[in-house]
């Protein structure tokens, strides 16, 4: 059977359809390979593509062959070992194909198929079994909202959209333009009539002719309509996409003395992962960084991850600041609000109940999701215990503990796993 191989160079994206078809056909194998690749890469490499291998047996085409057993008659040429009528013993369990556990001396085989996934394809498989919880306002990510916007004037429309000023201005200009030739001719006839009256009487034929022509001109001028359908102008309105798929992500972190740089690095990787996750569902994402020790403040990303303060910890100061920023800059009618808080669990004892009350009354009702991660290998402290009560009362609040970097992926997937219907 002849095989034709097309070695022509493909232009950019010309094989996109075949590529997508291949990915769909071997989705199970590619997904398993992506899962294996995730286990061996750091979070800082999450945006890169991946070279994966698919076992050759998974992409081989089905063929028909004789199975083991049954009676078959074949004619073979004779040799020094067999003569006519001899029966050839059936081969062993391997079927003569060298599929046993012993090594083969044939030197033949087939390598696994290597396939390069792009960044977008890799992230698609990574996020496939995850979802953004409580997408209440924007299942809209695929149904863009639009709003009406003024866009000049048009010659037709509904009476309610007539622009009176623009229409009257056009009518005035039209009347001036149409009357101009008549006005000039009327002025000439009036001058001629004055000259004729000086030398002739009213009954003179020339005077009668001039007066008749003047009457005709005045009648034509009066016949020009005050406003014509041609003069009407209507306000034109077009539909412009309204940016409804926008979200704000609040990053809250303790920067007191107990949060060393290693814990901040874990928090940073978690925040990066959450940001990449949100980009899968929203077109526009804003970030707000709030750091706190005893006092909270909104800071830049650089200060958020690398500044360090000494002293105690008052977590409620950060939650209060977040509530104030939400009310001032991010109305829930326009924004989907997400928050992630990272801490080592250390907090002033009397402050933890205040944190619980703020979350339940002021923050949880307004956010789509609030994720709390506690980065510590010690026993849970009072903040964790208070947050447990928040979790039991608020379905959009989740919390997990992280002890090392290799736990970030499992914790993230647990926080954002698909919710069963």
Protein Blocks (a to p, Z undefined) as FASTA:
>chain_A
ZZdddfbdcdehklmmmmmmmmmmmmmmmmmmmmmmmmmpcfklmmpccdddddfklmpc
cdddddeedjddddddddfkbcehiacddddfkoonopafbdcfklpacddddddddfkl
mmmmmmmmgccehilklmmlmmccdddddehjafbdcfklpcfklmmmmmmmmmmmmmmm
mmmmmmmmmmmmmmmmmmmcfklmklmmmmmmmmmmmmmmmmpcfbdfklpccddddddd
ddfbbcdddddddfbfklcfklmmmmmmmmmmmmmmmmmmpfbdcddddddfkbccdddf
klmmmgcceddddfklmmmmmmmmmmmmmcfklpccddddddehiacfklmmmmmmmmmm
mmmmmpmbdcdddddfbdcdfklmmmmmmmmmmmkbccdddfbfklmmmmmmmmmgccdZ
Z
